[in-house]
Amino acid sequence: MEEKPTTPPGESYYEQRIFRAKGHKHERERPAFLANIEAKMKEMPKLIEEWRKERAKLRYKTPLQKLLEVKANKR
């Protein structure tokens, strides 16, 4: 009886099918998705600071705004 010749990895029919398998879309795109999240998280402290400044501007009124508001309420 003769022995079967050994095939290098990736050349058997089974291994070719596994390596050629397409996989699920979410599995293929996961590395790019995680890299995008990481990049966005690095920008978050700056965005949070900008948002807080904008909210602070809305919270406080200048003296001129207060004066105009008082005059508008008297009419």
Chimera marker file (.cmm) of the C-alpha trace (Angstrom):
<marker_set name="trace">
<marker id="1" x="0.000" y="0.000" z="0.000" r="1" g="1" b="0" radius="0.5"/>
<marker id="2" x="1.339" y="3.432" z="-0.941" r="1" g="1" b="0" radius="0.5"/>
<marker id="3" x="1.188" y="6.434" z="1.350" r="1" g="1" b="0" radius="0.5"/>
<marker id="4" x="-0.571" y="9.576" z="0.175" r="1" g="1" b="0" radius="0.5"/>
<marker id="5" x="1.792" y="12.439" z="-0.546" r="1" g="1" b="0" radius="0.5"/>
<marker id="6" x="1.559" y="15.185" z="2.033" r="1" g="1" b="0" radius="0.5"/>
<marker id="7" x="0.185" y="18.454" z="0.778" r="1" g="1" b="0" radius="0.5"/>
<marker id="8" x="1.460" y="21.803" z="1.987" r="1" g="1" b="0" radius="0.5"/>
<marker id="9" x="-0.918" y="23.848" z="4.168" r="1" g="1" b="0" radius="0.5"/>
<marker id="10" x="-3.527" y="25.714" z="2.198" r="1" g="1" b="0" radius="0.5"/>
<marker id="11" x="-3.450" y="23.360" z="-0.761" r="1" g="1" b="0" radius="0.5"/>
<marker id="12" x="-5.882" y="20.677" z="0.310" r="1" g="1" b="0" radius="0.5"/>
<marker id="13" x="-9.462" y="21.047" z="-0.902" r="1" g="1" b="0" radius="0.5"/>
<marker id="14" x="-10.775" y="21.570" z="2.637" r="1" g="1" b="0" radius="0.5"/>
<marker id="15" x="-8.230" y="24.276" z="3.492" r="1" g="1" b="0" radius="0.5"/>
<marker id="16" x="-8.831" y="26.069" z="0.205" r="1" g="1" b="0" radius="0.5"/>
<marker id="17" x="-12.541" y="26.224" z="1.001" r="1" g="1" b="0" radius="0.5"/>
<marker id="18" x="-11.882" y="27.613" z="4.487" r="1" g="1" b="0" radius="0.5"/>
<marker id="19" x="-9.427" y="30.287" z="3.346" r="1" g="1" b="0" radius="0.5"/>
<marker id="20" x="-11.643" y="31.299" z="0.466" r="1" g="1" b="0" radius="0.5"/>
<marker id="21" x="-14.751" y="31.553" z="2.632" r="1" g="1" b="0" radius="0.5"/>
<marker id="22" x="-16.331" y="34.975" z="2.422" r="1" g="1" b="0" radius="0.5"/>
<marker id="23" x="-17.592" y="35.218" z="5.980" r="1" g="1" b="0" radius="0.5"/>
<marker id="24" x="-20.230" y="37.575" z="7.334" r="1" g="1" b="0" radius="0.5"/>
<marker id="25" x="-20.120" y="41.235" z="6.393" r="1" g="1" b="0" radius="0.5"/>
<marker id="26" x="-19.920" y="42.394" z="10.021" r="1" g="1" b="0" radius="0.5"/>
<marker id="27" x="-16.951" y="40.072" z="10.574" r="1" g="1" b="0" radius="0.5"/>
<marker id="28" x="-15.094" y="41.414" z="7.533" r="1" g="1" b="0" radius="0.5"/>
<marker id="29" x="-15.753" y="45.056" z="8.395" r="1" g="1" b="0" radius="0.5"/>
<marker id="30" x="-15.120" y="44.816" z="12.144" r="1" g="1" b="0" radius="0.5"/>
<marker id="31" x="-11.439" y="45.916" z="12.083" r="1" g="1" b="0" radius="0.5"/>
<marker id="32" x="-12.302" y="49.078" z="10.133" r="1" g="1" b="0" radius="0.5"/>
<marker id="33" x="-15.293" y="49.690" z="12.422" r="1" g="1" b="0" radius="0.5"/>
<marker id="34" x="-13.141" y="49.432" z="15.552" r="1" g="1" b="0" radius="0.5"/>
<marker id="35" x="-10.434" y="51.656" z="14.044" r="1" g="1" b="0" radius="0.5"/>
<marker id="36" x="-13.084" y="54.279" z="13.281" r="1" g="1" b="0" radius="0.5"/>
<marker id="37" x="-14.395" y="54.143" z="16.858" r="1" g="1" b="0" radius="0.5"/>
<marker id="38" x="-10.865" y="54.510" z="18.221" r="1" g="1" b="0" radius="0.5"/>
<marker id="39" x="-10.207" y="57.561" z="16.036" r="1" g="1" b="0" radius="0.5"/>
<marker id="40" x="-13.492" y="59.171" z="17.089" r="1" g="1" b="0" radius="0.5"/>
<marker id="41" x="-12.816" y="58.507" z="20.782" r="1" g="1" b="0" radius="0.5"/>
<marker id="42" x="-9.468" y="60.313" z="20.505" r="1" g="1" b="0" radius="0.5"/>
<marker id="43" x="-11.351" y="63.413" z="19.280" r="1" g="1" b="0" radius="0.5"/>
<marker id="44" x="-13.990" y="63.251" z="22.026" r="1" g="1" b="0" radius="0.5"/>
<marker id="45" x="-12.275" y="65.419" z="24.718" r="1" g="1" b="0" radius="0.5"/>
<marker id="46" x="-11.982" y="68.289" z="22.235" r="1" g="1" b="0" radius="0.5"/>
<marker id="47" x="-15.590" y="67.890" z="21.077" r="1" g="1" b="0" radius="0.5"/>
<marker id="48" x="-16.874" y="67.734" z="24.644" r="1" g="1" b="0" radius="0.5"/>
<marker id="49" x="-15.010" y="70.930" z="25.531" r="1" g="1" b="0" radius="0.5"/>
<marker id="50" x="-16.447" y="72.728" z="22.493" r="1" g="1" b="0" radius="0.5"/>
<marker id="51" x="-19.946" y="71.512" z="23.367" r="1" g="1" b="0" radius="0.5"/>
<marker id="52" x="-19.599" y="72.719" z="26.966" r="1" g="1" b="0" radius="0.5"/>
<marker id="53" x="-18.486" y="76.166" z="25.795" r="1" g="1" b="0" radius="0.5"/>
<marker id="54" x="-21.463" y="76.432" z="23.445" r="1" g="1" b="0" radius="0.5"/>
<marker id="55" x="-23.865" y="75.372" z="26.201" r="1" g="1" b="0" radius="0.5"/>
<marker id="56" x="-22.296" y="77.905" z="28.587" r="1" g="1" b="0" radius="0.5"/>
<marker id="57" x="-22.908" y="80.673" z="26.043" r="1" g="1" b="0" radius="0.5"/>
<marker id="58" x="-26.576" y="79.731" z="25.899" r="1" g="1" b="0" radius="0.5"/>
<marker id="59" x="-26.868" y="79.665" z="29.672" r="1" g="1" b="0" radius="0.5"/>
<marker id="60" x="-25.570" y="83.152" z="30.413" r="1" g="1" b="0" radius="0.5"/>
<marker id="61" x="-26.849" y="86.407" z="28.971" r="1" g="1" b="0" radius="0.5"/>
<marker id="62" x="-24.790" y="89.532" z="28.435" r="1" g="1" b="0" radius="0.5"/>
<marker id="63" x="-25.909" y="92.759" z="30.115" r="1" g="1" b="0" radius="0.5"/>
<marker id="64" x="-27.115" y="94.064" z="26.755" r="1" g="1" b="0" radius="0.5"/>
<marker id="65" x="-29.248" y="90.973" z="26.215" r="1" g="1" b="0" radius="0.5"/>
<marker id="66" x="-30.770" y="91.381" z="29.674" r="1" g="1" b="0" radius="0.5"/>
<marker id="67" x="-31.539" y="95.051" z="28.988" r="1" g="1" b="0" radius="0.5"/>
<marker id="68" x="-33.172" y="94.276" z="25.645" r="1" g="1" b="0" radius="0.5"/>
<marker id="69" x="-35.212" y="91.499" z="27.228" r="1" g="1" b="0" radius="0.5"/>
<marker id="70" x="-36.510" y="93.854" z="29.970" r="1" g="1" b="0" radius="0.5"/>
<marker id="71" x="-37.499" y="96.465" z="27.365" r="1" g="1" b="0" radius="0.5"/>
<marker id="72" x="-39.260" y="93.851" z="25.253" r="1" g="1" b="0" radius="0.5"/>
<marker id="73" x="-41.277" y="92.642" z="28.265" r="1" g="1" b="0" radius="0.5"/>
<marker id="74" x="-42.427" y="96.194" z="29.132" r="1" g="1" b="0" radius="0.5"/>
<marker id="75" x="-44.076" y="96.748" z="25.746" r="1" g="1" b="0" radius="0.5"/>
<link id1="1" id2="2" r="1" g="1" b="0" radius="0.2"/>
<link id1="2" id2="3" r="1" g="1" b="0" radius="0.2"/>
<link id1="3" id2="4" r="1" g="1" b="0" radius="0.2"/>
<link id1="4" id2="5" r="1" g="1" b="0" radius="0.2"/>
<link id1="5" id2="6" r="1" g="1" b="0" radius="0.2"/>
<link id1="6" id2="7" r="1" g="1" b="0" radius="0.2"/>
<link id1="7" id2="8" r="1" g="1" b="0" radius="0.2"/>
<link id1="8" id2="9" r="1" g="1" b="0" radius="0.2"/>
<link id1="9" id2="10" r="1" g="1" b="0" radius="0.2"/>
<link id1="10" id2="11" r="1" g="1" b="0" radius="0.2"/>
<link id1="11" id2="12" r="1" g="1" b="0" radius="0.2"/>
<link id1="12" id2="13" r="1" g="1" b="0" radius="0.2"/>
<link id1="13" id2="14" r="1" g="1" b="0" radius="0.2"/>
<link id1="14" id2="15" r="1" g="1" b="0" radius="0.2"/>
<link id1="15" id2="16" r="1" g="1" b="0" radius="0.2"/>
<link id1="16" id2="17" r="1" g="1" b="0" radius="0.2"/>
<link id1="17" id2="18" r="1" g="1" b="0" radius="0.2"/>
<link id1="18" id2="19" r="1" g="1" b="0" radius="0.2"/>
<link id1="19" id2="20" r="1" g="1" b="0" radius="0.2"/>
<link id1="20" id2="21" r="1" g="1" b="0" radius="0.2"/>
<link id1="21" id2="22" r="1" g="1" b="0" radius="0.2"/>
<link id1="22" id2="23" r="1" g="1" b="0" radius="0.2"/>
<link id1="23" id2="24" r="1" g="1" b="0" radius="0.2"/>
<link id1="24" id2="25" r="1" g="1" b="0" radius="0.2"/>
<link id1="25" id2="26" r="1" g="1" b="0" radius="0.2"/>
<link id1="26" id2="27" r="1" g="1" b="0" radius="0.2"/>
<link id1="27" id2="28" r="1" g="1" b="0" radius="0.2"/>
<link id1="28" id2="29" r="1" g="1" b="0" radius="0.2"/>
<link id1="29" id2="30" r="1" g="1" b="0" radius="0.2"/>
<link id1="30" id2="31" r="1" g="1" b="0" radius="0.2"/>
<link id1="31" id2="32" r="1" g="1" b="0" radius="0.2"/>
<link id1="32" id2="33" r="1" g="1" b="0" radius="0.2"/>
<link id1="33" id2="34" r="1" g="1" b="0" radius="0.2"/>
<link id1="34" id2="35" r="1" g="1" b="0" radius="0.2"/>
<link id1="35" id2="36" r="1" g="1" b="0" radius="0.2"/>
<link id1="36" id2="37" r="1" g="1" b="0" radius="0.2"/>
<link id1="37" id2="38" r="1" g="1" b="0" radius="0.2"/>
<link id1="38" id2="39" r="1" g="1" b="0" radius="0.2"/>
<link id1="39" id2="40" r="1" g="1" b="0" radius="0.2"/>
<link id1="40" id2="41" r="1" g="1" b="0" radius="0.2"/>
<link id1="41" id2="42" r="1" g="1" b="0" radius="0.2"/>
<link id1="42" id2="43" r="1" g="1" b="0" radius="0.2"/>
<link id1="43" id2="44" r="1" g="1" b="0" radius="0.2"/>
<link id1="44" id2="45" r="1" g="1" b="0" radius="0.2"/>
<link id1="45" id2="46" r="1" g="1" b="0" radius="0.2"/>
<link id1="46" id2="47" r="1" g="1" b="0" radius="0.2"/>
<link id1="47" id2="48" r="1" g="1" b="0" radius="0.2"/>
<link id1="48" id2="49" r="1" g="1" b="0" radius="0.2"/>
<link id1="49" id2="50" r="1" g="1" b="0" radius="0.2"/>
<link id1="50" id2="51" r="1" g="1" b="0" radius="0.2"/>
<link id1="51" id2="52" r="1" g="1" b="0" radius="0.2"/>
<link id1="52" id2="53" r="1" g="1" b="0" radius="0.2"/>
<link id1="53" id2="54" r="1" g="1" b="0" radius="0.2"/>
<link id1="54" id2="55" r="1" g="1" b="0" radius="0.2"/>
<link id1="55" id2="56" r="1" g="1" b="0" radius="0.2"/>
<link id1="56" id2="57" r="1" g="1" b="0" radius="0.2"/>
<link id1="57" id2="58" r="1" g="1" b="0" radius="0.2"/>
<link id1="58" id2="59" r="1" g="1" b="0" radius="0.2"/>
<link id1="59" id2="60" r="1" g="1" b="0" radius="0.2"/>
<link id1="60" id2="61" r="1" g="1" b="0" radius="0.2"/>
<link id1="61" id2="62" r="1" g="1" b="0" radius="0.2"/>
<link id1="62" id2="63" r="1" g="1" b="0" radius="0.2"/>
<link id1="63" id2="64" r="1" g="1" b="0" radius="0.2"/>
<link id1="64" id2="65" r="1" g="1" b="0" radius="0.2"/>
<link id1="65" id2="66" r="1" g="1" b="0" radius="0.2"/>
<link id1="66" id2="67" r="1" g="1" b="0" radius="0.2"/>
<link id1="67" id2="68" r="1" g="1" b="0" radius="0.2"/>
<link id1="68" id2="69" r="1" g="1" b="0" radius="0.2"/>
<link id1="69" id2="70" r="1" g="1" b="0" radius="0.2"/>
<link id1="70" id2="71" r="1" g="1" b="0" radius="0.2"/>
<link id1="71" id2="72" r="1" g="1" b="0" radius="0.2"/>
<link id1="72" id2="73" r="1" g="1" b="0" radius="0.2"/>
<link id1="73" id2="74" r="1" g="1" b="0" radius="0.2"/>
<link id1="74" id2="75" r="1" g="1" b="0" radius="0.2"/>
</marker_set>
